[in-house]
């Protein structure tokens, strides 16, 4: 079976992890500092701050910009639920908005229609590794005095006209989960050019300590530090990231070339000047012509893993349809009735997409096998 994701771990990662453990470096330290420095250079940010995972990175970002209970944050529903949950963690209200049917990223015009006096921030998600329309989003934010926090958890290597995602808003958040373009097993990173926000997030993730450390605490904080053995994996992965991205691009372009020959199937459109980081390749079928469940099963029958990665938009998740009544903030915050939220583009794409393996471990000969399978299914 050719799996959807396959971590690309070599003796380099194993060696550095081993020496880190032998030297007793278990808590965040030397490797984390090196990872932060090199990641900041890679994306072109002034500050990079390690976190225990991408969800923690998003949570810290919400805390750092003082999202208060009852504040509305506009975000897409076509994403992993951590995007929305990070808003709810601090008592914010996720306002789910529509996506562009060609790019699957948040639609700027839909954002404009959702802004109210209670709106405090926009959380765009660079879904599958494709950048959002950050110029339009930043223009809306500036016109309405809103904060922009970029969810770049799937987008290591994604750029717009050469500028790396995560550096367009006040804060950008990345994940190093085991399926991502670069991994540390678990882990995350926050980037910002704002000195005050950086200081605040460094403190918040470390029990509210000040720059001098020790047992003097200046604010309510968390323990969201990244263990140094995991940072060691991330450090080597970052150094290997450019060639891994090239392999992803090669594989994705081959699959896209094959899919372009078929009717009744769509592939995520890449606007001019945008660099897709190809975390996920997920075409969308015309439901009148194909059953996506049947397509997925036919691929599996050929030993090719496939799935609908986000079969339910966040607005359709039990968490937001029923689970909020158990959430502690529901005593103080009036959430919308999410059952009344209608997002036709989101729902169509959620229900009819299927994922194809394009990770760096997929060889050219395996890509050819996948292409042949797609020809048999759709040709």
ABEGO torsion letter per residue (X at the ends): XBBABBBBBBAAAAAAAAAAAAAGBABBBAAAAAAAAAAAAAAGBABBBBBABAAAAAAAAAAAAGBBBGBBBBBBABBBAAAAAAAAAAGBBBBBBBBBAAAGBBBAAAAAAABBAABABBBBBBBGGBBBBAAAAAAAAAAAGBBBBBBAAAABGBBBGGBBBGAABABBBBBABAABABBAGBEBBBBBABAAAAAAAAAAABGGBBAAEEABBABBBBBABBBAAAAAAAAAAAAAAAAAAAAAAAAAAAAAAAAAABBGBBBBBBBBGBBBAGABBBBBBBAAABBAAAAAAAAAAAGBBBBBABABBAAABAAAAAAAAABAAAAABBBBBAAABBBAAAAAAAAABBBBBABAABBAAAAAAAAAAAAAAAX
